[in-house]
Amino acid sequence: MTTVEIEYCVPCGFRERALDVQRAILTSLERDLDRVSLAMGDHGVFRVTVDGEAVYEKSEDDYDVDGIVRAVRKRV
């Protein structure tokens, strides 16, 4: 099974964004995952990893919840 981590910048106020992504991933893939966790960070970070490998980086990708879910699904 698979572990997903969503790391988000606390000072930037990305918590709601992280919760939206977490909710969307759980809605779509809950039965296929072991864990979806949130990790607090700083310096503008917003990163989604699957088993330690990044599938979304705010600095490299446009923010799209459905796109993030599709990227996670490809790794599951």
C-alpha positions, 0 to 999 in steps of 0.5 A: 500500500501507499503513503501520501504526504502533503507538506504545506507552508504554515506562514503562507496560510496554505493549510486550507489548500492542504486540507482540500487536497487531502480531502480530494485524495481521500475521496478518490483513493482512500481504499488504495492508501495506507496513510495520507498525512499533513506535514507543516513547513515554511519557506513557501513549500507546498509539496505532495509526495507518494512514498517519498517521491514528489508528484506535485511541487508548487514551485514547478506545477500549477495548483490544480486539485484534480491534477494532483489527484491524477498524479497521485493515482498514477503512483498508486 
